[in-house]
């Protein structure tokens, strides 16, 4: 047992978690993180519809629904929320092995161990120092984008049939967010936070457009 910047660490090098921390259940937080952004995105979609070119949007929605494409839009919403959940679910266990203030250690999507003869107990993680650390985190940001943007790619052609310019704006915001995420990550864990929030809200807005169209098609709105 040792310490790292005053924080106790286990022989593996990972934080020495208390029994209470090891039993922490953050699943409700994951659930909220899955659904709240969609609610915000749908509210944005509703605002665009109400205070934008409403008559034009309504005409496009009617044509969209006439071809049963609202089901395709709803399918993207289901896909998007599934992607969000499966990306968030590992956080349930992450909170049991490292803390919110564990710094660059939190950028590791996997924790490895040695096996075989004379294997040590040390955990194997990203090198987080200097240019190598920046390189690792920049690539982690790239992988994070790939892990999360499936619904945006799948929903672009659908949502733009009704909300063409708003979708363009959402994609621009997403792109800025991803750049902020990657550049910020190179400075250390935490520097990516703003970009993460911006890009995820943009994805949720695309899904919100599709959910709004779907609810209109199902006569709930």
Beta strands, then each sheet from edge to edge (+ up, - down):
strand 1: 2-4
strand 2: 7-9
strand 3: 112-113
strand 4: 123-124
sheet 1: 1+ 2-
sheet 2: 3+ 4-
end
